[in-house]
């Protein structure tokens, strides 16, 4: 169970990072 949770945490963090990156690109476009 723990391993599954760790993987979920990794994926969530990764998604968050991508979301932040996209947000930055959007603000740069104006």
FIMIVEX-545192 format. One record per residue: x, z, y of N, C-alpha, C, O, CB in turn; residue in three letters; residue number from 1. Coordinates in Angstrom, 3 decimals. Each point is the difference from the previous one (the first is absolute). Glycine has a CB too. Example, Ala and Ser with C-alpha at 12.3 -4.5 7.8 and 13.67 -1.06 7.14 Angstrom:
{{13.190,7.800,-5.690},{-0.890,0.000,1.190},{0.900,0.000,1.200},{1.036,0.665,-0.019},{-2.928,0.581,-1.154},Ala,1}
{{1.542,-1.966,2.223},{0.820,0.060,1.190},{-0.770,0.730,1.090},{0.509,0.169,1.108},{0.675,-2.314,-1.736},Ser,2}
// end
This chain:
{{0.836,0.000,-1.212},{-0.836,0.000,1.212},{0.875,0.000,1.269},{-0.294,-0.699,0.970},{-1.529,1.935,-2.236},Unk,1}
{{2.883,-0.450,1.236},{0.857,0.125,1.172},{0.608,-1.352,0.373},{0.024,-0.380,1.170},{0.478,2.764,-1.798},Unk,2}
{{-0.016,-3.097,-0.375},{0.629,-1.299,0.278},{-0.995,-0.926,0.701},{0.352,-0.704,0.947},{1.156,0.975,-2.962},Unk,3}
{{-2.750,-0.259,1.539},{-1.038,-0.850,0.594},{-0.180,0.372,1.473},{-0.125,-0.876,0.856},{-1.045,0.649,-3.103},Unk,4}
{{1.157,1.514,2.531},{-0.192,0.454,1.374},{1.169,-0.450,0.877},{-0.191,-0.421,1.141},{-1.128,2.406,-1.971},Unk,5}
{{2.533,-1.890,0.279},{1.195,-0.413,0.741},{-0.084,-1.482,0.354},{0.302,-0.407,1.122},{1.062,2.173,-2.299},Unk,6}
{{-1.783,-2.565,0.189},{-0.122,-1.448,0.226},{-1.031,-0.254,1.095},{0.205,-0.843,0.874},{0.423,0.356,-3.284},Unk,7}
{{-1.729,1.217,2.355},{-1.060,-0.161,0.998},{0.543,0.330,1.389},{-0.283,-0.690,0.979},{-1.478,1.263,-2.704},Unk,8}
{{2.551,0.505,1.779},{0.580,0.432,1.266},{0.930,-1.087,0.547},{-0.013,-0.304,1.193},{-0.150,2.724,-1.919},Unk,9}
{{0.971,-3.001,-0.172},{0.939,-1.053,0.393},{-0.761,-1.188,0.580},{0.329,-0.512,1.070},{1.293,1.253,-2.858},Unk,10}
{{-2.648,-1.162,1.052},{-0.794,-1.155,0.424},{-0.676,0.274,1.338},{-0.050,-0.875,0.865},{-0.327,0.249,-3.267},Unk,11}
{{-0.140,1.835,2.573},{-0.684,0.356,1.244},{0.983,-0.059,1.179},{-0.303,-0.552,1.058},{-1.312,2.027,-2.348},Unk,12}
{{2.799,-0.889,1.071},{1.016,-0.008,1.045},{0.422,-1.420,0.346},{0.209,-0.334,1.166},{0.581,2.568,-1.943},Unk,13}
{{-0.669,-3.066,-0.258},{0.407,-1.390,0.195},{-1.050,-0.740,0.824},{0.329,-0.740,0.927},{0.936,0.777,-3.111},Unk,14}
{{-2.528,0.173,1.832},{-1.105,-0.643,0.723},{0.007,0.427,1.468},{-0.206,-0.808,0.905},{-1.163,0.732,-3.027},Unk,15}
{{1.611,1.362,2.323},{0.012,0.549,1.359},{1.085,-0.692,0.829},{-0.215,-0.367,1.155},{-0.637,2.599,-2.013},Unk,16}
{{2.028,-2.401,0.234},{1.126,-0.635,0.676},{-0.359,-1.418,0.424},{0.252,-0.410,1.133},{1.342,1.813,-2.466},Unk,17}
{{-2.187,-2.140,0.402},{-0.387,-1.390,0.275},{-1.016,-0.028,1.134},{0.069,-0.853,0.886},{0.363,0.199,-3.293},Unk,18}
{{-1.367,1.584,2.375},{-1.042,0.055,1.027},{0.641,0.224,1.374},{-0.387,-0.627,0.986},{-1.283,1.530,-2.676},Unk,19}
{{2.656,0.002,1.739},{0.675,0.295,1.262},{0.744,-1.234,0.497},{-0.002,-0.304,1.193},{0.232,2.725,-1.855},Unk,20}
{{0.414,-3.136,-0.283},{0.747,-1.209,0.355},{-0.938,-1.035,0.608},{0.306,-0.597,1.032},{1.349,1.046,-2.879},Unk,21}
{{-2.796,-0.655,1.202},{-0.973,-0.971,0.482},{-0.510,0.395,1.382},{-0.200,-0.847,0.870},{-0.460,0.326,-3.239},Unk,22}
{{0.458,1.809,2.551},{-0.478,0.511,1.286},{1.023,-0.342,1.091},{-0.364,-0.444,1.089},{-0.901,2.330,-2.248},Unk,23}
{{2.556,-1.672,0.844},{1.071,-0.282,0.956},{-0.010,-1.472,0.383},{0.093,-0.346,1.178},{1.287,2.208,-2.147},Unk,24}
{{-1.494,-2.719,-0.028},{-0.003,-1.449,0.242},{-1.175,-0.369,0.893},{0.134,-0.824,0.905},{0.973,0.405,-3.135},Unk,25}
{{-2.249,1.025,1.976},{-1.203,-0.292,0.789},{0.195,0.399,1.460},{-0.393,-0.732,0.907},{-1.021,1.065,-2.954},Unk,26}
{{2.022,0.829,2.268},{0.196,0.464,1.372},{1.040,-0.875,0.696},{-0.092,-0.224,1.207},{-0.511,2.587,-1.881},Unk,27}
{{1.590,-2.859,-0.071},{1.033,-0.856,0.581},{-0.607,-1.320,0.471},{0.403,-0.550,1.026},{1.331,1.609,-2.521},Unk,28}
{{-2.705,-1.558,0.736},{-0.678,-1.252,0.366},{-0.761,0.174,1.313},{-0.156,-0.950,0.768},{-0.053,0.328,-3.207},Unk,29}
{{-0.259,1.838,2.687},{-0.738,0.263,1.232},{-1.456,-0.290,-0.219},{-0.805,0.156,0.918},{2.805,-0.699,0.468},Unk,30}
// end
